[in-house]
Amino acid sequence: MPASAATRKKIESLREEIRYHDYRYHTLDDIEIPDAEYDRLVRELKQLEEEFPELVTTDSPTQRVGAEPSETLATVEHRLPMLSLDNAFAEEELREFHARVAEKLEFEDGAPDLLYSAEPKLDGAAVSLLYENGSLVRAATRGDGTTGEDITHNVRTIESVPLRLMGDNFPETLEVRGEVFMPRAGFEAYNEKAREAGEKTFVNPRNAAAGSLRQLDAKLTAERPLDMYVYSVGLTEGATLPDRHSEIIVVLRSWGLKTCPESRVVKGVEGCLEYYDALGEKRDSLDYDIDGVVYKVDSIAMQRELGFVSRAPRWAIAHKFPAQEELTTVEDVEFQVGRTGALTPVARLTPVFVGGVTVSNATLHNIDELHRKDVRVGDTVIVRRAGDVIPEVVSVIKKRRPRETKKVELPELCPICGSHVKREDGEAVARCSGGLFCRAQRTEALKHFVSRRALDIEGLGAKLIEQLVAEDRLADPSDLFRLTTTELSQRERMGDKSADNLVRSIEQSKSTTLPRFLFALGIREVGEATAAGLASYFGSLPAIVNSSEKDLTKVPDVGPIVAKRVRNFFDEQHNLDVINKLQGLGVHWADTEPMEIAEDGPLTGRTFVITGTLPSMTRDEAKDLIQREGGKVTGSVSGKTDYLLAGEKAGSKLAKAQSLNVTVLSEADLLSLIAS
Ligand code: I6G
């Protein structure tokens, strides 16, 4: 039976509605309807399209993934070449660029007020999208700028790329350019899954984006969490666009295309530099990799006047951030022993300037990771340093491997104390079995014990601890409380006053809290949050020491593994002896009432993550509330998270929750969930 006019109308209105909500979700990040309602609309449209296949159109929201993989990627000629940008690496080069612009535009005052549109330069893959009468008809890679590859089937799977433009005032032909990228959260989640499945991981989000776009089978691309920001217009026919770049961006956004929320109009070269510094500060907290800032003269008329030089516009420049990845060689690999005995392979590198500092050591995480990357002494490697994160070896350039390299194996004995190195089944980490007999473990345990979030002993630095351990003056933490001013003041570079201050701060640290004390003990898997959870659930140390593994797992956040670690720790008499000695020397805290947790509360079985600033409670208060009502609170968003409680200034956790389709709640939503 042919479809009635009413059915046709219904199908079109469902499509419109779905497109609108896609736009709100992907482009504006501001949803209007719950997921279930959106799913219902999609289901209804799918049913109608199944019933009336002749009404299926390629720009229907149900048609993102095509049926057949293609055999090769066809070549596409760009009607307007996709140009590249000149780079500026130093402030001086940016000033020279601005001076050239001002001169060519015949400004006599150096154009201090000239407006530029500034936005981040994303580290992804440049793509052109062609819309004919509002429908996406072709997507292509930049290629050599003149010819690229047809990647329409793959780009159609990117949910933030509209298959149909919104509104009706778009040009008949509209070609836009932008960057396809893989958000960091999606990249991490994708790699985690690939690692678990023993599949190949991506080296960085840029390779992930570029590789995903070149798939022959769009079903594979559809599984990759890709996104796209549009940043300029190529070919247009049948409409005139605004005469400022910043206004064109606003119009593109109104047609449903996603543009970078960080773009701003700035004044003169000073405005550019301010933007560059501010974005540099923000760089590590963005949910996508960027490698610089692009400034464009905002006036399109001025852009026309400036024109092009060879293959780059004279009116735009990319101002690069210091590279976060560089090449260097591995001179040696050594094993560091941490607080819990974990052996971490560390590559000793030929020093290289990366991420703004000179790096000569980089972590290889663990022996499996080292073997997976097949890092050998003598290899040329990519080293990465992003923000304040410890530099890491990303990958080996196999083509540059010299004939003679040295493979690295896990040592059988601890390089520090000679105890056996052991590895529990299924664990990636190998550990020294020496415990506090191992000086490295003792040193790290003591550093942890005195650290700010533990007993907070000010003035007791890492160097002094290392020296005192090396002199066998500190066998366990209780020895800290036996240090005297006289003894300390005789040390090199320690005056009477510093010694006195240190002894005073050791004395002050005796008055502590149960969460701090538990955390300070350095029990494996017991971080600050778990220590706080144990303390508020049990209220006192004896209650914890005497609890069974089963009781321990009743504590929110504590699973069987953590419970076992806690039990094992308190089953060791020497640990109880240290605690007794510490208490005997005056370390004390106040106990609290044990916590009552609803056995069958409204949140039982639900896992929450909290982020941002909530309107009326602190995050700790929200956590307590959730736990009392039976819910669990964890620190990071994963596939196991049911809800993200998000307040203002929610950052990457919100992005990750959205990429994993985790329900996002406001404080008010949480309160009504509890009341319901
Ligand atoms: O490669 C680019 C990255 C970002 C660009 C670009 C951009 O704007 C934010 N803009 C132009 C005009 C070109 N390449 C050629």
Boltz pocket constraint, residues with backbone or C-beta under 6 A from the ligand:
constraints:
  - pocket:
      binder: B
      contacts: [[A, 82], [A, 83], [A, 84], [A, 85], [A, 119], [A, 120], [A, 121], [A, 122], [A, 126], [A, 231], [A, 232], [A, 294], [A, 313], [A, 316]]
      max_distance: 6.0
